Amino acid sequence: WTDDDNVDHSPLEGQRGAAIALLDAVSGYDGAALDGSFGDLVNGPSGMGMGGGDIKYPDNLQYPTGTEGRGVPVSSLSTAEQTLVKTAIEAWVRDTADPVSSVLLDSYESDAALAETYVGYSGSADLSTSGSYFRIDGPRVWIEAVVQNGVILQPVHFHTLWRDKVADYGAEFEG
C-alpha cells in the first residue's frame, strides 16, 4: 500500500519473497504439489475479519499426519534448498523478538525437526494467482499462506499465519 506521503509499504514482502524463492527451488519435486485447492488458510481463525476469534483452537486445528500428501520432505532437499526452507521459516519467526524467536528457531531448524518437516504448495508456485497456497509443516512449526482475490483495486492479497503446534495460544488472549 502507499501512504499519504506516497511511500510504498510491503509488510509481508520478506515472507512472500522467501516463500517464492523456496517454491521456485522445490516445485519440480514429486510430492511438492498438494492435492486439492485452497480458498483460505487451513488453520486460520474462524470468521476472519468478522470478529469470530480463533474458535478452532485447539481442538479443531487440522494438521496432516503421516508422510503422504504433506509436500516434499525437507530431508530430501539439497543443502542449498534446506537453507531456503530455513530462510522462509525465519521470515515469519523473526517477527517475534529475541530471545523467543531464537529459542523457537533452534527447535524448528534442528536436524531432527527438519527431518520431519515438509514443504508443499497448490496453484502457482510464484504465488501470483488467487487460490495459490504454500505451507511449511514440521513437528512444531506450521506456516501457511494463501493468495486471495484483491479488495477494491488490488489484484490479489495474502492471508498468512505461523503457528507453533506445541506452544500455540490461539485465542486465549482475546478479550
C-alpha positions as CSV (number, residue, x, y, z in Angstrom):
1,W,0.0,0.0,0.0
2,T,1.0,3.6,-0.5
3,D,0.6,6.1,2.4
4,D,-0.4,9.7,2.2
5,D,3.3,10.7,1.7
6,N,3.5,8.4,-1.4
7,V,5.7,5.9,0.5
8,D,5.2,2.3,-0.5
9,H,4.8,-0.3,2.3
10,S,5.0,-4.0,1.8
11,P,5.0,-5.6,5.3
12,L,4.8,-9.2,4.0
13,E,7.4,-8.8,1.3
14,G,10.1,-10.7,3.3
15,Q,7.7,-13.6,3.8
16,R,6.4,-13.6,0.3
17,G,9.9,-13.4,-1.3
18,A,11.2,-16.2,0.9
19,A,8.3,-18.4,0.0
20,I,8.6,-17.7,-3.7
21,A,12.3,-18.5,-3.7
22,L,11.7,-21.7,-1.8
23,L,8.9,-22.8,-4.1
24,D,10.9,-21.9,-7.2
25,A,13.5,-24.4,-5.9
26,V,11.2,-27.3,-4.9
27,S,8.1,-27.0,-7.1
28,G,9.6,-29.7,-9.5
29,Y,9.9,-32.3,-6.8
30,D,7.5,-35.2,-6.7
31,G,5.1,-34.6,-3.9
32,A,5.6,-30.9,-3.6
33,A,2.2,-30.1,-5.2
34,L,-0.6,-30.6,-2.7
35,D,-3.8,-32.2,-3.7
36,G,-6.9,-30.1,-3.7
37,S,-7.5,-26.4,-3.8
38,F,-7.3,-23.8,-1.0
39,G,-9.7,-20.9,-0.7
40,D,-8.2,-19.8,2.6
41,L,-5.9,-20.8,5.4
42,V,-6.4,-24.4,6.7
43,N,-5.7,-23.5,10.3
44,G,-6.6,-19.8,10.3
45,P,-9.0,-18.2,12.7
46,S,-12.7,-18.9,12.0
47,G,-14.7,-15.9,11.0
48,M,-11.6,-14.0,9.9
49,G,-12.4,-10.3,9.8
50,M,-15.8,-10.9,11.4
51,G,-14.6,-10.9,15.0
52,G,-15.1,-14.6,15.4
53,G,-11.8,-15.1,17.1
54,D,-9.7,-18.3,16.9
55,I,-12.6,-20.6,17.8
56,K,-10.9,-23.6,16.1
57,Y,-8.2,-23.6,18.7
58,P,-7.0,-26.0,19.9
59,D,-9.4,-28.9,19.3
60,N,-10.3,-28.3,15.7
61,L,-7.0,-27.5,14.1
62,Q,-6.3,-29.9,11.3
63,Y,-2.6,-30.8,10.9
64,P,-1.7,-33.5,8.4
65,T,-0.3,-36.7,9.7
66,G,1.8,-39.5,8.2
67,T,4.1,-38.9,5.2
68,E,1.7,-38.8,2.3
69,G,0.1,-35.6,0.9
70,R,2.1,-33.3,3.1
71,G,4.5,-32.0,0.5
72,V,8.2,-32.7,-0.2
73,P,10.2,-33.8,2.8
74,V,12.9,-31.3,3.6
75,S,15.3,-34.2,4.3
76,S,15.2,-35.0,0.6
77,L,16.3,-31.5,-0.4
78,S,19.8,-30.3,-1.2
79,T,21.8,-28.2,1.4
80,A,21.0,-25.1,-0.6
81,E,17.3,-25.9,-0.7
82,Q,17.3,-26.6,3.0
83,T,18.8,-23.2,3.5
84,L,15.8,-21.7,1.6
85,V,13.5,-23.6,4.0
86,K,15.3,-22.1,7.0
87,T,15.2,-18.6,5.4
88,A,11.4,-18.9,4.9
89,I,10.8,-20.1,8.4
90,E,12.9,-17.2,9.7
91,A,11.0,-14.7,7.7
92,W,7.9,-15.5,9.8
93,V,9.5,-16.3,13.2
94,R,11.9,-13.3,13.3
95,D,8.9,-11.0,13.5
96,T,8.9,-12.1,17.2
97,A,11.7,-10.6,19.3
98,D,14.6,-12.4,20.7
99,P,15.1,-14.4,22.8
100,V,11.8,-16.0,21.9
101,S,12.5,-16.2,18.2
102,S,15.9,-17.7,18.7
103,V,14.6,-20.4,21.0
104,L,11.9,-21.3,18.6
105,L,14.2,-21.3,15.6
106,D,16.6,-23.7,17.4
107,S,13.6,-26.1,17.7
108,Y,12.2,-25.6,14.2
109,E,15.6,-25.8,12.4
110,S,17.2,-28.6,14.3
111,D,18.3,-31.5,12.2
112,A,15.7,-33.7,13.9
113,A,12.9,-31.3,13.2
114,L,13.9,-30.7,9.6
115,A,13.9,-34.4,9.1
116,E,10.2,-34.4,9.8
117,T,9.3,-31.1,8.0
118,Y,7.5,-30.8,4.7
119,V,7.1,-28.1,2.1
120,G,4.0,-28.0,-0.1
121,Y,2.1,-25.8,-2.4
122,S,-1.0,-25.6,-4.6
123,G,-1.8,-23.4,-7.5
124,S,1.0,-21.2,-8.9
125,A,4.5,-21.6,-7.4
126,D,5.1,-17.9,-7.8
127,L,2.1,-17.1,-5.6
128,S,0.7,-14.7,-8.2
129,T,-2.8,-16.1,-8.7
130,S,-5.8,-16.4,-6.4
131,G,-6.0,-19.8,-4.8
132,S,-2.3,-20.3,-4.7
133,Y,-1.3,-21.8,-1.4
134,F,2.0,-22.5,0.4
135,R,2.9,-24.2,3.6
136,I,5.8,-25.5,5.8
137,D,4.7,-28.3,8.1
138,G,7.0,-29.5,10.8
139,P,6.8,-31.2,14.1
140,R,6.2,-27.8,15.7
141,V,6.2,-25.2,13.0
142,W,3.2,-24.6,10.8
143,I,3.4,-21.7,8.3
144,E,0.8,-21.2,5.6
145,A,-0.1,-18.5,3.1
146,V,-2.9,-18.3,0.6
147,V,-3.4,-15.8,-2.2
148,Q,-6.9,-14.3,-2.5
149,N,-8.7,-12.0,-4.9
150,G,-8.0,-8.4,-4.3
151,V,-10.2,-6.0,-2.4
152,I,-11.2,-2.8,-4.2
153,L,-8.2,-2.0,-6.5
154,Q,-5.5,-4.5,-5.6
155,P,-5.2,-7.5,-7.9
156,V,-4.5,-10.0,-5.1
157,H,-3.8,-10.1,-1.4
158,F,-2.4,-12.6,1.1
159,H,-3.6,-14.4,4.2
160,T,-0.9,-15.9,6.2
161,L,-0.1,-17.3,9.6
162,W,2.5,-19.0,11.6
163,R,1.5,-21.4,14.4
164,D,3.5,-23.5,16.9
165,K,1.9,-26.9,17.2
166,V,3.2,-27.3,20.8
167,A,3.1,-23.7,22.2
168,D,0.2,-22.1,20.3
169,Y,-2.0,-19.8,22.3
170,G,-4.8,-19.3,19.8
171,A,-7.5,-17.0,21.1
172,E,-6.5,-17.4,24.8
173,F,-5.5,-13.8,25.0
174,E,-8.6,-12.4,23.3
175,G,-10.5,-10.0,25.5
